[in-house]
Amino acid sequence: MRPYWKGYLKLALVSCPIALHAACSSTERIAFRQINKATGNRLRQQLIDEETREPVAPEHKGRGYEVAKGQYLIVEDAELEAIEIESTHTIEIDRFVPRSQIDQRFFDDPYYVMPSEPVGQEAFAVIREAMRGKGMVALGRLVMSKRERVIALEPYDKGLLGTTLRYPYEVRKPEDHFCDLPDFTIAPDMLRLAEHILDSRASEFDPATFRDRYEEALLAHLKAKQAFSPSHHSITSSARASSVGGTSRPSTLAVVRLSTKSNRVGCSTGKSPGLAPCRILSTYSAARRNSSS
C-alpha cells in the first residue's frame, strides 16, 4: 500500500526511516455520480463568472482573499510558494507529554506509522518501547500538503499511531456554547437512579457492534432495484430509449459504483455475498450497445 508520507523519525541522535499510512478511509461508502437523466451521461462542472455568468477558461482561474464584500486580494502561486514551509521530511520529536493531558478536541487525522526500511526497525522499536514504558506521547512537527502540522505519536500494537493535532485557533471555546446553560442542584435520589441506569448498561468498547443502518438500507435498496431492472444497466422500461435521428438511445441511466472490501463481499472470497455486491458499474456505452441489439 502506497504511504501517504515518507521521511524520518528523529529523537536526539537516534533516527529511522518511516512511512505514514492513513488509518481511516471513507472510500468504502457508497458513492453516486451526477448524471444527465435525459442521456445518462456523467455531468462535469464548469467555472462560471459570478457577475458576467460567462464560462472561465482554466488559465484565468486564480486565488483571491476576500477583504470586503465582493472585493478580493489576488494572490499568485509564486507568492504562496515563497512562503511555503520547507519540508525536511523529518519528524523531530520536540517533547513528551502524558496522553491524558491532550484535549481530545485537538485530535485531527490518525495515521499508522511504521519503519519504511529494515535498517531502521531496531531504532524504531527502541523509541516505541521507551514511550510505552513511560506512558508518554511524543509531539513533533512535519510538513504535509504544504502546511506544517503538529503530530502526536504513541505506541500502537507493533507500530505507532500518529495523530495530527489542530492549532488553538481551530478549536472553538466551550463557553461560547455552554454559557447559557443553568446550574442545577441535583437531587441525590435522581442521581442514584441515573447511576443505576449507567451501571446496568455498562459494557466494553467494541466498534464491531456499530451498524451503519443507512448504508445497509441503501445497499439493500440498490440491490433490489438492480434485481428488478429490465437489464443490468438500470434503465427503466418506460424511458428505455428515445428516438434521436432514427437511433434508439436510453433516456434514463442510474450510474452507481459500489466499492467494498473483500471481507464484506463474497465474490473475492468465494463466500456468498451479503448485502454488498462486488461491484455495480453501469456505463452509458454499455447501455447504448444493449439498446441497439
C-alpha positions in Angstrom: 0.0 0.0 0.0 1.4 3.4 -1.0 2.3 5.6 2.0 0.8 9.0 2.5 4.1 10.4 3.7 7.7 9.2 3.9 10.6 10.6 5.9 12.5 10.1 9.1 11.7 10.0 12.8 14.4 11.6 14.9 14.9 11.6 18.6 18.2 13.3 19.6 20.9 11.2 17.8 18.6 8.3 17.0 16.7 8.4 13.7 15.0 5.9 11.4 13.1 6.0 8.1 9.4 5.8 8.5 6.2 5.9 6.4 2.7 7.2 7.3 -0.4 5.4 6.1 -3.9 6.8 6.6 -5.6 4.9 9.4 -9.1 5.8 8.3 -10.9 6.0 5.0 -14.4 6.8 3.7 -13.9 5.2 0.3 -15.9 2.2 1.3 -19.1 4.2 1.4 -21.5 4.1 -1.5 -20.7 7.0 -3.9 -23.0 8.4 -6.5 -22.1 10.3 -9.7 -24.0 13.3 -11.0 -25.6 12.4 -14.4 -27.9 13.9 -17.0 -31.1 11.9 -16.6 -32.1 12.6 -20.2 -29.0 11.0 -21.7 -27.4 9.0 -18.9 -24.1 10.9 -19.4 -22.0 12.0 -16.5 -22.0 15.7 -15.7 -18.9 17.9 -15.5 -18.9 21.1 -13.6 -17.9 24.4 -15.3 -16.4 27.5 -13.8 -18.8 30.5 -14.2 -18.0 34.1 -13.5 -20.5 35.2 -10.8 -21.2 38.6 -12.3 -20.9 38.1 -16.1 -22.2 34.5 -16.0 -19.7 33.6 -18.7 -17.6 30.4 -18.6 -14.0 31.0 -17.3 -11.0 29.3 -19.0 -8.7 27.3 -16.7 -5.8 29.7 -17.4 -7.8 32.5 -15.9 -8.6 30.7 -12.7 -6.8 32.2 -9.6 -7.0 32.7 -5.9 -8.5 35.6 -4.1 -8.6 36.6 -0.4 -11.8 38.5 0.4 -11.0 41.8 2.1 -14.6 43.2 1.8 -17.9 42.1 0.4 -17.2 41.3 -3.3 -13.6 42.6 -3.1 -10.7 40.2 -3.4 -7.0 40.5 -3.0 -5.5 38.4 -5.8 -2.7 36.0 -4.6 -0.4 34.5 -7.2 1.0 31.0 -7.0 4.6 32.4 -6.8 3.7 34.3 -3.6 2.4 31.2 -1.9 5.5 29.2 -3.0 7.7 31.9 -1.5 6.2 31.5 2.0 5.9 27.7 2.0 7.5 25.9 4.9 10.5 24.0 3.7 10.0 20.3 4.2 12.9 18.4 5.7 10.9 15.1 5.5 11.8 14.6 9.2 9.6 14.3 12.3 11.9 15.6 15.0 10.4 14.9 18.4 10.3 18.1 20.5 8.9 16.8 23.8 6.9 14.1 25.5 3.6 14.7 27.3 1.2 12.4 29.2 -1.6 11.1 27.0 -4.2 12.2 29.4 -3.2 15.9 29.1 -4.1 16.1 25.4 -7.5 17.6 25.0 -9.4 15.3 22.6 -10.8 18.3 20.7 -7.3 18.8 19.3 -7.1 15.4 17.6 -7.5 15.5 13.9 -6.4 12.7 11.4 -4.9 9.4 12.5 -2.0 7.6 10.7 -0.3 4.3 11.1 3.5 4.9 11.5 5.9 2.2 10.7 9.6 1.7 9.6 9.9 2.0 5.8 13.2 0.1 5.6 14.6 -2.9 7.6 17.7 -0.9 8.6 15.5 1.3 10.8 13.4 -1.3 12.6 15.5 -1.6 15.7 15.8 2.2 16.3 12.0 2.4 15.7 11.4 -0.3 18.3 13.6 1.5 20.8 11.7 4.7 20.5 8.3 2.9 20.6 9.1 0.8 23.7 10.6 3.8 25.6 7.3 5.6 25.1 5.3 2.6 26.0 7.2 2.1 29.2 6.8 5.7 30.3 3.2 6.0 29.2 4.1 9.2 27.2 3.1 10.6 23.9 5.7 12.3 21.6 5.0 15.6 20.0 6.7 16.6 16.8 6.2 18.6 13.6 6.1 17.7 9.9 5.1 19.3 6.6 2.0 17.8 5.0 0.3 19.3 1.9 2.5 22.4 2.1 1.4 23.1 5.7 3.3 22.4 8.9 1.4 20.2 11.3 1.9 19.1 14.9 1.7 15.4 15.3 1.3 13.2 18.4 3.0 9.8 18.3 2.0 7.0 20.7 2.7 3.2 20.7 0.1 1.2 18.9 0.5 -2.6 18.5 3.8 -3.1 16.7 3.9 0.4 15.3 3.0 3.9 16.3 -0.2 5.8 15.9 0.4 9.3 14.7 -2.4 11.8 15.0 -2.2 15.3 13.6 -3.3 18.0 16.1 -5.4 21.1 15.4 -4.0 24.5 16.3 -5.7 26.5 19.0 -7.3 28.9 16.6 -9.1 25.9 15.0 -10.8 24.9 18.3 -13.9 26.7 19.4 -14.3 27.8 23.0 -16.8 25.8 25.0 -18.0 28.8 27.0 -19.3 30.3 23.7 -21.8 27.4 23.6 -22.4 26.4 27.2 -22.6 29.8 28.8 -26.4 29.9 28.8 -26.9 26.5 30.5 -28.2 27.0 34.0 -26.7 25.4 37.1 -28.9 22.8 38.8 -28.8 21.3 42.3 -29.2 17.6 41.6 -31.4 15.6 44.0 -29.5 12.6 45.4 -32.2 10.1 44.6 -32.3 11.3 40.9 -28.5 11.0 40.8 -28.6 7.5 42.2 -31.2 6.4 39.7 -29.2 7.7 36.8 -26.1 6.0 38.2 -28.0 2.7 38.4 -29.1 3.0 34.8 -25.5 3.7 33.8 -24.3 0.6 35.7 -26.9 -1.6 34.1 -25.8 -0.7 30.6 -22.0 -0.6 31.2 -20.0 -2.7 28.7 -16.7 -2.9 26.9 -16.0 -0.7 23.9 -16.5 -2.8 20.8 -16.7 -0.9 17.5 -17.7 -4.2 15.8 -21.2 -3.6 17.2 -21.5 -0.3 15.3 -24.0 -0.5 12.5 -24.4 2.0 9.7 -28.1 1.4 9.2 -28.4 4.0 6.4 -25.6 2.3 4.4 -27.2 -1.1 4.9 -30.6 0.2 3.8 -29.1 1.9 0.8 -27.3 -1.2 -0.2 -30.4 -3.3 0.1 -32.4 -0.7 -1.9 -29.8 -0.7 -4.7 -29.6 -4.5 -4.9 -33.4 -4.7 -5.1 -33.6 -2.0 -7.7 -30.9 -3.7 -9.8 -32.6 -7.1 -9.5 -35.9 -5.8 -10.8 -34.4 -3.7 -13.5 -35.0 -4.9 -17.1 -31.2 -5.1 -17.6 -28.1 -4.7 -15.6 -27.8 -1.2 -17.0 -30.6 0.0 -14.6 -32.6 1.7 -17.4 -36.3 2.0 -16.6 -38.6 0.3 -19.2 -40.8 3.5 -19.5 -37.8 5.5 -20.6 -35.5 2.9 -22.1 -35.0 4.7 -25.3 -35.7 8.0 -27.1 -35.7 8.3 -30.9 -32.8 10.6 -32.0 -32.3 10.6 -35.7 -33.8 7.2 -36.0 -31.4 5.7 -33.4 -32.7 4.4 -30.1 -30.9 5.8 -27.1 -31.5 5.3 -23.4 -33.1 8.3 -21.8 -32.5 7.5 -18.1 -29.5 5.8 -16.6 -28.6 5.5 -13.0 -24.9 5.1 -12.5 -23.9 3.6 -9.2 -20.5 2.3 -8.3 -20.1 0.4 -5.0 -16.6 -0.2 -3.7 -16.3 -2.6 -0.8 -13.6 -4.6 0.8 -13.2 -8.2 0.1 -14.1 -9.1 3.7 -17.5 -7.5 3.1 -18.0 -9.1 -0.3 -18.3 -12.8 -1.1 -17.2 -12.6 -4.7 -13.5 -12.2 -3.8 -13.6 -14.7 -1.0 -15.7 -17.4 -2.5 -18.4 -16.9 0.0 -22.0 -16.0 -0.7 -22.3 -12.2 -0.8 -24.4 -10.5 1.7 -26.0 -7.1 1.2 -22.9 -5.7 -0.5 -22.4 -6.8 -4.2 -18.9 -6.9 -5.6 -19.3 -4.0 -7.9 -22.2 -2.4 -9.8 -20.9 -0.4 -12.6 -23.4 0.9 -15.1 -22.0 2.8 -18.1 -23.7 4.7 -20.9 -21.7 2.9 -23.6 -22.9 -0.4 -22.4 -26.5 0.8 -22.3 -26.2 2.0 -25.9 -24.9 -1.4 -27.0 -27.8 -3.1 -25.2 -30.4 -0.8 -26.8 -29.1 -1.3 -30.3 -29.0 -5.1 -30.1 
